[in-house]
Amino acid sequence: MDEEELPVSSRFPIDDMRYREGRRVTWVSVGVNLGLTVAQVTVGTLAHAQSLVADGFHSLSDLVADFLVLVANFHSRHPADASHPYGHQRIETAASFGLGLLLMATGGGILWSAAGRIQHLESLPPVAAVALWTAIATLAAKEGLFRYMLRVGERNRSPMLIANAWHARSDAASSLVVTIGIAGSLFGFRFLDPVAALIVGFMILRMGAVFSWDALRELMDEGLSDEDVAAIRDTVRSTPGVIGLHELRTRRMAHKVLIDAHVQVDGHISVSEGHRVAEDVRRRVLAGHDDVLDMLVHVDPEDDLMATVPAEMPSRDDLLAHLHSLLGEEMPAFEKIQLHYLGQRVEAEVFLRPDLAFDRDRSARLERRLAQSLPGDPYFRAVSFHCTIAPR
């Protein structure tokens, strides 16, 4: 596919700054999660803190998720091509969906393990104090990582980075639960450690379900909110030349939005003027709504939800032949004829040579002929005659 055949959105410049910031914040997350995974699993195992080990595997899932984000972030920056004419932004959405599934699997595994341990409390060894300090350090690291990643994700309007940031916040919340559980276990409430692991597992499972569902809704082309659609509708209707709007449809593509709309213009204007109105609509929407990647505008001469051209309407050649039969021998030579398909009928504008237009006798005969033959005609509602005075 040549560049000329690709949609306009495919030739938009790729936001390299957005890609670089996404890559940098993800590598920061990789470093933090790698260190936390090693520390939590090692200390949790030696200190007999099952909740800390569970949180460590949660950090391991973060590490896997970070590499998933890096791969998706790299591929989503590629411009549109023949196989992906709308670009690769939905790789971010697919990555968010995969991240959600990973969280659900991790949470389910933690729940299963903690449920088994809570049934055998008497056999659980005591938790060492070092586990508490490790949990506190983990909590601080996760909360700081969340705030950093969320700030970058919101600045770049990246659902993938935002999802990964809230993933870090779920880790911070789970680390808080782990800290409380370990502290309670150290004070003699040994059941609190596996209970904390259960709570962590449920939190992880729920967060994964939310991420997967949000990504799935986008993959199913869910539209924008009513408020956002109303704002776009106002922009379209305020464009000069637009007299109606219908079939406004929106769908998300990662951090951007694609729009289709039918705009109604005066049915008697030229094709080029109607196209100009459509381009003005598209330009105003893209300028007034930062999230919009591209907009496809279909021009209608009337509200086609209320009136459509019947399928049995003859072709142009057949209509011209029918017009000749209506006027008979009075049909003059013409320079051009414009046909307007409106209200399931046709209006014809016939442009005559100036010498014929000023022939009063012939004009009178044409008027009488139309008065006799036009009423009740199955195709033509109106026929008007015009002439070009200048240039000749």
Residue pairs with C-beta under 8 A, 6 or more apart in sequence:
1 81
1 82
1 85
3 10
3 11
6 80
6 81
6 82
6 85
7 80
7 85
7 86
7 294
8 294
9 80
9 86
9 87
9 258
9 293
9 294
10 79
10 80
10 81
10 85
10 86
10 87
11 79
11 80
12 79
12 293
14 77
14 78
14 79
15 77
15 156
16 77
18 77
18 156
18 158
19 73
19 74
19 77
21 152
21 155
21 156
22 69
22 73
22 152
22 156
22 158
22 160
22 161
23 70
23 73
23 74
25 148
25 149
25 152
25 153
25 161
26 66
26 69
26 70
26 73
26 161
26 164
27 66
27 70
28 145
28 148
28 149
29 62
29 66
29 145
29 149
29 164
29 168
30 63
30 66
30 67
30 70
32 141
32 145
33 59
33 60
33 62
33 63
33 66
34 63
36 56
36 59
36 138
36 141
36 142
37 56
37 57
37 59
37 60
37 63
39 56
39 134
39 137
39 138
40 52
40 53
40 55
40 56
40 59
40 134
40 138
41 53
41 56
41 57
41 60
43 49
43 52
43 130
43 131
43 134
44 50
44 51
44 52
44 53
44 54
44 55
44 56
44 131
44 134
45 53
46 128
46 130
47 127
47 128
47 129
47 130
47 131
47 134
48 124
48 125
48 126
48 127
48 128
48 131
49 127
49 128
49 131
49 135
49 178
49 182
49 185
49 193
50 113
50 114
50 117
50 124
50 193
50 194
50 197
51 114
51 177
51 178
51 181
51 182
51 193
51 194
51 196
51 197
51 200
52 131
52 134
52 135
52 178
52 182
54 110
54 113
54 114
54 178
54 197
54 200
54 201
55 135
55 138
55 171
55 174
55 175
55 178
55 200
57 106
57 109
57 110
58 106
58 110
58 171
58 174
58 200
58 204
59 138
59 171
61 102
61 103
61 106
61 204
62 167
62 168
62 171
64 102
65 99
65 102
65 103
65 164
65 167
66 164
68 95
68 98
68 99
68 102
69 95
69 99
69 160
69 161
69 164
71 95
72 91
72 92
72 94
72 95
72 160
73 92
73 160
75 88
75 91
76 87
76 88
76 89
76 90
76 91
76 92
76 160
76 254
77 88
78 84
78 87
78 88
79 87
80 86
80 87
80 88
86 253
86 258
86 294
87 253
87 293
89 253
89 254
89 255
89 256
89 293
90 218
90 219
90 253
90 254
91 254
92 158
92 159
92 160
92 254
92 255
93 159
93 160
93 215
93 218
93 219
93 253
93 254
94 215
94 219
95 160
96 159
96 160
96 163
96 211
96 212
96 214
96 215
97 211
97 212
97 215
97 216
97 219
99 160
99 163
99 164
99 167
99 208
99 211
100 163
100 207
100 208
100 209
100 210
100 211
100 212
100 213
100 214
100 215
101 208
101 212
102 208
103 167
103 170
103 204
103 205
103 207
103 208
103 211
104 204
104 205
104 208
104 209
104 212
105 208
106 204
106 208
107 200
107 201
107 202
107 203
107 204
107 205
107 206
107 207
107 208
108 201
108 205
109 201
110 197
110 198
110 200
110 201
110 204
111 198
111 201
111 202
111 205
112 201
113 197
113 201
114 194
114 195
114 197
114 198
114 200
114 201
115 198
117 124
117 194
117 197
118 191
118 194
118 195
118 198
121 190
121 191
121 194
124 190
124 193
124 194
126 185
126 190
127 182
127 185
127 186
127 190
127 193
129 186
131 182
132 179
132 182
132 183
132 186
135 175
135 178
135 179
135 182
136 179
138 175
138 178
139 172
139 175
139 176
139 179
142 168
142 169
142 171
142 172
142 175
143 169
143 172
145 168
146 165
146 166
146 168
146 169
146 171
146 172
149 161
149 164
149 165
149 168
150 162
150 165
150 166
150 169
152 161
152 165
153 159
153 160
153 161
153 162
153 164
153 165
154 162
156 255
157 255
157 291
158 254
158 255
159 214
159 215
159 218
159 254
159 255
160 254
163 211
163 214
163 215
166 207
166 211
167 207
167 211
170 203
170 204
170 207
173 203
174 199
174 200
174 203
174 204
177 196
177 199
177 200
177 203
178 196
178 197
178 200
180 192
180 196
181 192
181 193
181 194
181 195
181 196
181 197
181 199
182 192
182 193
182 196
183 192
184 192
184 193
184 196
185 192
185 193
218 252
218 253
218 254
221 251
221 252
222 251
222 252
223 229
223 249
223 250
223 251
224 232
224 250
224 252
224 257
228 250
229 248
229 250
231 289
232 248
232 250
232 259
232 285
232 289
232 292
233 245
233 248
235 284
235 285
235 288
235 289
236 242
236 245
236 248
236 261
236 263
236 281
236 284
236 285
237 245
238 284
239 263
239 277
239 280
239 281
239 284
240 277
240 280
241 265
241 266
241 269
241 273
241 276
241 277
241 280
242 263
242 264
242 265
242 277
242 281
243 264
243 265
243 266
244 263
244 264
244 300
244 303
245 261
245 262
245 263
245 264
246 262
246 264
246 300
246 303
246 304
246 305
247 260
247 261
247 262
247 298
247 305
248 259
248 260
248 261
248 262
249 259
249 260
249 261
250 257
250 258
250 259
251 257
251 258
252 258
253 293
255 291
256 291
256 292
256 293
257 289
257 291
257 292
257 293
258 292
258 293
258 294
258 295
258 296
259 285
259 292
259 294
259 295
259 296
260 295
260 296
260 298
261 281
261 295
261 296
261 297
261 298
262 297
262 298
262 299
262 300
262 304
263 277
263 278
263 281
263 297
263 298
263 299
263 300
264 300
264 301
264 302
264 303
265 273
265 274
265 277
265 299
265 300
265 301
266 301
267 301
267 302
267 340
267 342
268 340
268 347
274 299
274 301
275 299
277 299
278 297
278 298
278 299
279 297
281 295
281 297
282 295
282 297
285 292
285 295
286 292
286 294
286 295
301 340
301 341
301 342
302 342
302 343
307 342
307 343
307 344
308 344
309 341
309 344
310 344
313 341
313 344
313 346
313 379
314 322
314 379
316 339
319 339
319 346
319 348
319 379
319 380
320 337
322 379
322 380
323 331
323 337
323 348
323 380
323 383
324 331
326 369
326 370
326 373
326 374
326 377
326 380
326 383
327 366
327 369
327 370
327 373
328 369
330 362
330 365
330 366
330 369
332 350
332 352
332 353
332 356
332 362
332 366
333 352
333 353
333 356
334 350
334 351
334 352
334 353
335 351
335 352
335 353
335 388
336 351
337 348
337 349
337 350
337 351
338 348
338 349
338 351
339 346
339 347
339 348
339 349
340 346
340 347
340 348
340 349
342 381
343 381
345 379
345 380
345 381
346 379
346 380
346 381
347 380
347 381
347 382
347 383
347 384
348 380
348 382
348 383
348 384
349 384
349 386
350 383
350 384
350 385
350 386
351 385
351 386
351 387
351 388
352 385
352 386
352 387
353 387
354 387
354 388
354 389
354 392
356 362
356 387
357 363
357 385
357 386
357 387
358 387
363 385
366 385
370 383
374 380
374 382
374 383
